[in-house]
Amino acid sequence: MILTVTLNTAVDLTYHVPTLRQHTTHRVTETQDRPGGKGVNVARVLARLGHPTTVTGFAGGPTGAWLREALSGEPHLKDALVPIGGTTRRTVAVVDAAGGDTTQFNEPGPTVTAAEWEALKKAYASLLPGAEAVALCGSLPPGVPVGAYAHLIREARSAGVPVLLDTSGEPLRRGIAARPDLVKPNAAELADLTGTRDPRHAARAARRRGARAVVASLGAEGLLAETPVGAWRAAPPGPVRGNPTGAGDSVVAGLLAGLAEGADWPDRLVRAAALSAATVHASAAGEYDEAAYRDLAARITATALPGAA
């Protein structure tokens, strides 16, 4: 199975409005609520692809109970979330139908106690022996040490389990020093980490800081991979309009699915780019348009880049 860790789970609310304007009242034309948090989105996409996946992290309060109930109906997905006394956060995405843009509001999340963090570490250690790969995803809720991901990476490496890290800021800086197998930043996160805005130079700098491989999400420009065996770019053949919430999480799912199936790097990158674009076509995070995915996977190619990785 593939293990995803979401320390700051969420219930994702998506509102669709004809046009989003400031300082006025809006009539919502469509509403969706879904289990959320980056690792939960990754797990839901992986499960839909047919990969057995286990979700761990924190969940509490009425929203946490709703999230766990919603996950219970997902095929190929196992709930190993750790209960906490606080209340799982909500996120709100407002989709502007006219402009095609999405505005996101993210709550900070509940405060996690030291005892709850210890319980998570024990649960994680017990799950590692059955995992073929681990994804550590998203922000840290209040109370969780800033070096949490670094600790979890070292645990996975000690167990011989490949580990992917998808976070930002100081947790990314500390996590990358623990030498994860793969990091998946976006362009802004990569620039913040390395101090350079040239994506390829920044990806190489991230590898020097400890990441074995880097796959960067570059928005409309697609994906860039810098790995020990080469470098590639992959992008959709044209502009993609829709709700981008969760598109980066689908990149992670595509990379992990390719790893689990023994695919080479170009194939992993194509799958990830296709899943990301197909998620933009879907109505909510953690989902993707199946027809769009199959079409894009057949049309996207990974282009090898010159120079040593």
Sequence and secondary structure as in RCSB ss.txt:
>XXXX:A:sequence
MILTVTLNTAVDLTYHVPTLRQHTTHRVTETQDRPGGKGVNVARVLARLGHPTTVTGFAGGPTGAWLREALSGEP
HLKDALVPIGGTTRRTVAVVDAAGGDTTQFNEPGPTVTAAEWEALKKAYASLLPGAEAVALCGSLPPGVPVGAYA
HLIREARSAGVPVLLDTSGEPLRRGIAARPDLVKPNAAELADLTGTRDPRHAARAARRRGARAVVASLGAEGLLA
ETPVGAWRAAPPGPVRGNPTGAGDSVVAGLLAGLAEGADWPDRLVRAAALSAATVHASAAGEYDEAAYRDLAARI
TATALPGAA
>XXXX:A:secstr
 EEEEETT EEEEEEEES   TTS    SEEEEEEESHHHHHHHHHHHTT  EEEEEEE HHHHHHHHHHHTT T
TEEE  EE SS  EEEEEEEETTT  EEEEE       HHHHHHHHHHHHHHGGG SEEEEES   TTS TTHHH
HHHHHHHHTT  EEEE  HHHHHHHHHT  SEE  BHHHHHHHHS   HHHHHHHHHHHT SEEEEE GGG EEE
EETTEEEEE  SS   S  TTHHHHHHHHHHHHHHTT  HHHHHHHHHHHHHHHHHSSSTT   HHHHHHHHHH 
  EE SS  
